[in-house]
Amino acid sequence: MKAKRDLDRIKVEAEQTIAAATAEAEVLRLQKMNISPDLIELRKIEANLKAIEKWNGILPQVTGAGAIPFIGVGDVIRNR
Protein backbone atom coordinates (compact mmCIF):
# COMPACT_ATOMS: atom_id res chain seq x y z
CA MET A 1 0.00 0.00 0.00
CA LYS A 2 2.75 2.43 0.96
CA ALA A 3 4.67 1.75 -2.24
CA LYS A 4 1.51 2.32 -4.30
CA ARG A 5 0.84 5.63 -2.53
CA ASP A 6 4.45 6.70 -3.11
CA LEU A 7 4.17 5.82 -6.79
CA ASP A 8 0.90 7.76 -7.09
CA ARG A 9 2.47 10.76 -5.34
CA ILE A 10 5.48 10.65 -7.66
CA LYS A 11 3.20 10.51 -10.72
CA VAL A 12 1.19 13.51 -9.48
CA GLU A 13 4.38 15.49 -8.79
CA ALA A 14 5.67 14.67 -12.27
CA GLU A 15 2.39 15.83 -13.83
CA GLN A 16 2.57 19.06 -11.82
CA THR A 17 6.13 19.67 -12.98
CA ILE A 18 5.12 19.11 -16.60
CA ALA A 19 2.13 21.45 -16.23
CA ALA A 20 4.32 24.17 -14.70
CA ALA A 21 6.92 23.84 -17.46
CA THR A 22 4.23 23.97 -20.13
CA ALA A 23 2.74 27.11 -18.59
CA GLU A 24 6.16 28.77 -18.37
CA ALA A 25 6.88 27.92 -22.01
CA GLU A 26 3.55 29.46 -23.03
CA VAL A 27 4.32 32.64 -21.07
CA LEU A 28 7.72 32.93 -22.76
CA ARG A 29 6.15 32.36 -26.18
CA LEU A 30 3.59 35.13 -25.57
CA GLN A 31 6.27 37.51 -24.31
CA LYS A 32 8.38 36.82 -27.40
CA MET A 33 5.42 37.69 -29.63
CA ASN A 34 5.03 41.06 -27.88
CA ILE A 35 8.62 42.20 -28.40
CA SER A 36 8.85 45.06 -30.86
CA PRO A 37 11.51 47.64 -31.74
CA ASP A 38 9.53 50.22 -29.75
CA LEU A 39 9.53 47.99 -26.66
CA ILE A 40 13.28 47.43 -26.96
CA GLU A 41 13.86 51.18 -27.22
CA LEU A 42 11.65 51.74 -24.16
CA ARG A 43 13.67 49.19 -22.16
CA LYS A 44 16.91 50.94 -23.20
CA ILE A 45 15.53 54.28 -22.02
CA GLU A 46 14.39 52.75 -18.72
CA ALA A 47 17.85 51.24 -18.18
CA ASN A 48 19.50 54.60 -18.90
CA LEU A 49 17.18 56.37 -16.45
CA LYS A 50 18.02 53.84 -13.72
CA ALA A 51 21.74 54.35 -14.38
CA ILE A 52 21.30 58.13 -14.15
CA GLU A 53 19.41 57.81 -10.86
CA LYS A 54 22.18 55.64 -9.38
CA TRP A 55 25.06 57.84 -10.56
CA ASN A 56 26.82 59.69 -7.75
CA GLY A 57 28.23 62.40 -10.03
CA ILE A 58 31.81 61.15 -9.96
CA LEU A 59 33.46 60.04 -13.19
CA PRO A 60 35.42 56.76 -13.08
CA GLN A 61 39.14 57.18 -12.46
CA VAL A 62 40.25 53.89 -14.04
CA THR A 63 38.82 51.87 -16.88
CA GLY A 64 40.56 48.99 -18.57
CA ALA A 65 38.16 48.04 -21.33
CA GLY A 66 40.47 48.94 -24.21
CA ALA A 67 44.08 48.34 -25.13
CA ILE A 68 45.19 51.56 -23.41
CA PRO A 69 43.88 52.07 -19.86
CA PHE A 70 42.25 55.39 -19.02
CA ILE A 71 43.97 56.17 -15.71
CA GLY A 72 43.70 59.31 -13.58
CA VAL A 73 42.62 61.80 -16.25
CA GLY A 74 41.04 63.88 -13.53
CA ASP A 75 44.49 64.41 -11.98
CA VAL A 76 45.92 65.67 -15.29
CA ILE A 77 43.09 68.15 -15.72
CA ARG A 78 43.41 69.44 -12.12
CA ASN A 79 47.19 70.02 -12.49
CA ARG A 80 46.78 72.44 -15.41
C-alpha positions in Angstrom: 0.0 0.0 0.0 2.8 2.4 1.0 4.7 1.7 -2.2 1.5 2.3 -4.3 0.8 5.6 -2.5 4.4 6.7 -3.1 4.2 5.8 -6.8 0.9 7.8 -7.1 2.5 10.8 -5.3 5.5 10.7 -7.7 3.2 10.5 -10.7 1.2 13.5 -9.5 4.4 15.5 -8.8 5.7 14.7 -12.3 2.4 15.8 -13.8 2.6 19.1 -11.8 6.1 19.7 -13.0 5.1 19.1 -16.6 2.1 21.5 -16.2 4.3 24.2 -14.7 6.9 23.8 -17.5 4.2 24.0 -20.1 2.7 27.1 -18.6 6.2 28.8 -18.4 6.9 27.9 -22.0 3.6 29.5 -23.0 4.3 32.6 -21.1 7.7 32.9 -22.8 6.1 32.4 -26.2 3.6 35.1 -25.6 6.3 37.5 -24.3 8.4 36.8 -27.4 5.4 37.7 -29.6 5.0 41.1 -27.9 8.6 42.2 -28.4 8.9 45.1 -30.9 11.5 47.6 -31.7 9.5 50.2 -29.7 9.5 48.0 -26.7 13.3 47.4 -27.0 13.9 51.2 -27.2 11.7 51.7 -24.2 13.7 49.2 -22.2 16.9 50.9 -23.2 15.5 54.3 -22.0 14.4 52.7 -18.7 17.9 51.2 -18.2 19.5 54.6 -18.9 17.2 56.4 -16.5 18.0 53.8 -13.7 21.7 54.3 -14.4 21.3 58.1 -14.1 19.4 57.8 -10.9 22.2 55.6 -9.4 25.1 57.8 -10.6 26.8 59.7 -7.8 28.2 62.4 -10.0 31.8 61.2 -10.0 33.5 60.0 -13.2 35.4 56.8 -13.1 39.1 57.2 -12.5 40.3 53.9 -14.0 38.8 51.9 -16.9 40.6 49.0 -18.6 38.2 48.0 -21.3 40.5 48.9 -24.2 44.1 48.3 -25.1 45.2 51.6 -23.4 43.9 52.1 -19.9 42.3 55.4 -19.0 44.0 56.2 -15.7 43.7 59.3 -13.6 42.6 61.8 -16.3 41.0 63.9 -13.5 44.5 64.4 -12.0 45.9 65.7 -15.3 43.1 68.1 -15.7 43.4 69.4 -12.1 47.2 70.0 -12.5 46.8 72.4 -15.4 
